[in-house]
């Protein structure tokens, strides 16, 4: 498909079949009359998924969640031990989108002005002018986000939530799309600074990247020996423009969600606030994240409506960084994923 054809197919404002879906909890009869066309979007996401899979061996769930975050307009925290292709995944995704990309290596001596920018004196005009930092981009890769001190991490609070930067009382808006892909190492604590809960809550997903299987590692070695990976990465071409991505996101927002699934999402989030295994529950932002993420997953799986399975699938990635275990449960060896699984089993699944 040509780009202009994709634009026409994806633009919800130009398609009469998609203009009446403003109410997510509309009756089923009304929904059946206003089905949205997701095939053009699927064609694009399939191209992106195939291109990433050509370079990244395995990690299918991680790739799917990255695409879901892209469609849901959310930031992603990627956690894994060194060498499991966290940075490579982020760089590969950025190459497939025709948008600006910047990479920031977080270090202990990094200052907030090194990230967001600073005001510099212009002697010719005899005034201060704002010099934009690397965060003024569309896709921002932050490597080892937990290596910068708290004051530098705090510089991301406003930009991640509001897509703007305020310096010296003046607000600077960022051009959409804007997505932060941050990586961190879960096992190394020397020279690291724990991310505050307020910043963790700004990430749509926290994705845990594990080790590859024996078969996958064998393929990694074979492709490295043939130098196939480097060649593929250099030759990657963008498959989606910023306008097409915006149209895709508008389409995802119109995915049908039944009222009983809205209640299921709310019940799951609220249950984290009273569970005895947790001393910190999830906020309403987590409910919004569950809703947006489940819509994106539904579209990636070829549907224009959300199912309970979509919500259950995204729940660990949405909630694991937003809740905190009590010391007693930690001593028992439990994880936040264990508690999330328990909560899902307790809540009645709507059918």
N, C-alpha and C positions, 0 to 999 in steps of 0.2 A: 504494500500500500504506500502511496505517496504521502508526504507529510500533510499537504493541504486536505487530502481525503480524510486522513485521521482527524484533523482539526474539526472538520465538518461533522464526522461521526461522533466525536467525543464531546462536543459543545452542548451541554444540557439546555442552554438558553435558546438554542436554535432548533431543538427537537421537541415537537408538541407532546410527544409521549412521555417526556421527563419533567415537564414544567409543573405538574400537579402533585409532586411528591414532597411537599414541604412538611407534612405531618408524618412523623415516623411511626405513630401508633394508629394510623388510619385503619378502618375496617378492611377485612380481607377482600370483600367484594370490590371495594374501591381500588385496592392495590392491584387486583387482577386486571383492572382496566387501564392501569398506568404503569405497566412493566417497563423497565428501562433496558436499553441495549448495552450490554457489557462486552460483547464480542470484540469490538475494536480495542477496548482497554485490555482485554485478555491477550490479544495479539501482541500488544506492546510489552506487557509484563512477561509473556512467554519468551520474547526475544531477549529481554534483560536477563531472565533466569537462565536461559541457555548460554548466553555469553559469559555470565559469571561461573556457571558450572564447567565451562571449558577451561577455566583458569584455576578455580577452587575445587579441589577434590573432596567429595562428600559435603558435610555441613549443610544438608538440604533444608533442615528446619531453620537454621540461622539465616540462610538466604531468603527463605519465605518470610520470616519475621522482619528482615531488613526491608523487603519490598512492601510489606504491610505498613511499616513505619513511614515509608516514603509516601504512600497513598494517604495515610492518616495525618500527615503533616506533623510528625512527632520526632523527637530526638531519641538517640539510641546509645546506651552504655554497653559496650562489648567487653566482657571479662573473660580472661583465659590466661593460662601460663604462657611464657614466651615461646614463640615459634609455631603457633597454631593458626597463623595467617589472619589475625585480627586486622592488622593494618592493610594487608593486601586486599582483603574483602572490601574495606572502605574505599580504597583507591580504585579498585575495579568498578565499583558501583558509580563512583564519581565520573569516571571516564565515559560511562554509558548515557550520561545526561548532558545535554548541551547547555551547561551552566558554569559559572565561575567556581573554582575550587581553591581552597587554601589549607595548608597543614601547619599546625602549631605543635611544637614539641615542648610539653610542659616540663620545667626544671625548677629546682628549689630557688633559683635566683630570678625567676621570671616575675616581672612586675605587671600590675593591672594595665598600665599604659602600653605595655608590649603586646597586649591582646586586643584592647578596644580602641587604642589610639590616644593621641595627646594633642594639646594645643601648642603650636609653635609660633614664635614671634617672627613676623614678616617685616624686615626693616624697610623694604621698598614701599609697602602700604602702611607701615607704622601701626600694625595691629596684629593680633593673634589670629591664626587660622588653624582649623582642626585638620590634623593629618590622620586619616582613617587607619585603624589597625587591621591585622589579618582576619579578624572576625567579620569584617565587612565583605562577605562572600556569600555564595548560595549554598555550597556544601563545605562545611568546616570539619576537618579531621583533627581531633585533639589526641595526640599520642601521650599515653601515661598521664591521664588527667589528675591522678592522685599524687603526682610528684611536685606539684606547685603548692605553695603555702595558702592558707585560708583566704588571705586578702586578694590573691589572684583568682582563686576559685570563685569568690564572691562577685568578681567582675562579670561573671557569666549569668548571674541571677536575672537581671533585667532583660538581657538580650535573648536568653532562651525562652522566657515566658512572654515577653511583649514585642519581640523582634525590633527593638530600638535600643539606642545608647544615649544616656544623658551625661554630658560633660560640661562643666561650668554653667550649669543651668540651661543649656541648650540641648534639645532632643534631636537626635539623628536617626531617621528611619532606615531600616535595612530593606533592600529590594527582595521580594519573594521570588522563588522559594528560599527558605532558610532552614537548614537541618544540621544539627551537630551530631557527629559520629565520634564518640569518645571511647578510648580503650584504657584498660587498667589490668594490672597483674594482681591476682588474688593471694599469692603466696609470699611475695616479697614485701617486707614492712620497713626495711632500712631506707631512710630518706624519703618516706611517703607520708602523706597527710590524708587522713580519712575524710571522705566527702561528707559534708553536713546533710542532714535529712532534707533540708529545704532545697538543696540542689539535686539530690537523688530524685525527689518528687517531680522535678521538671523533665525527667527522662520518661518517655512513653514506655520504653522497654529496657529491661536489663537482660541481655542475652549471655548465657554461659556457654562458652565455646570449649568443647572437650577434645580429647585426643582422637585421632583417626583410628579406624580399625586396621588390622593387618593388611587386608586387601587394599584399602585406601592408601596406606603408607607405601605399599609396594608400587602402586601407580604413581604416587608423588615422586618416588625415586626414579622410576623409569622416565617420567616426563622431564624431570630435572636433568637426567643424563642426556636426553635428546635436546635439551634447552628449548623445549616446546613452550613452557610457561612464559619466558621472557619475550619470545617472539609474539605470542598471542596478546600479551599486555600492551606491547608497543603498537600493535596494529588495531587495537580496539577503536571502534568508531561510535559516536553517540547515536542512540536509537530513539531518543525522545527529547523534544524541545521543552523549554520552560512553559510555553503556552499549553502544550499538550499535557504536561504534568498537572498544570492548574485545572484543565478540563477533566482530567482523570480524577482529581481530588473532589471536584464538584459532583461528579457522578457517584463517587463512593459515599458522599454525604447523603445521597438520596436512596441508598439501599434500605429496603423495608425491614423494620424491626417491630414485632408484635408487642403489645402492651405487657403481656405476661413475661416476655424476655427482659423488658425494661425493669420489671419488678425483680426478676432473677438476678440481674446485675446489681441492683440496689441492695438486695438481701445478702449477696456475697460480700460486698464491701462493708456493709454494716456489721456483719458477723465477725469481721476482724477486730472490731472495737470492743467486743465483749468476751473474746476467747481468752481463756485462762493461760494459754501458752504464749500470749503476746502481751507486751507492755506498751507497744505502739501499734495502733491500727491504721488503716488506710483512710485517706481523706476523700471528699467528694471528687477531687481531681482524678482519683483512681477510677471512680465510676465512669467519668467522662472518657477516660483512657480505654477502659474496657469496652465501652460502646463504640468508640471510633475504631479501635483495633479489630473488633469482631466484624464490623462492616467491611473493613479492608480485606480480612481473611476470607470472608464470604465471596467477594468479587474475585479474589485470586483463585478460588476453588470453583469458579464458574456459576455462581448464584447471585441473584439480586435480592436475596433475603437472608437474614441471619438465623442460624439454628443454635440450640443450646450447646452443641459440640464446638461451634466457633468460639463461644464465650469461654468454655472450659479449656480450650486449646491455648488461648492467649492469656488466661488468668495467671499462670506462673510468671511469665515474662513481664506482665503489668504490675503484679503485686509484690514480687520477691524483694524488691528494693525499697518498698514503701512500708513494710512492716518490720517489727523487731521482736525477737524471741526474748522471753524472760530468762534470767540466768539459770534457773532450774532446768528448763528445756534444753538450753545450750549444753549444760553438763551431761544431760542424757544423750547427747549426740544428735539431737534433732536438727533439721534445717527448716528454713522458711518454706521451701517447696513441700516438705512433709506436712506442715501445718495447712498450707493451701489445699493440698490434696484431701486432707481430713475435712476441711470446711466444705469443699465441693461435694464430698460424699454425704455430709449431713443435710445439705439443702436439697429440697425436693426439686427435681429437674422438670420444668414445664414441658408438656407434650401437646 
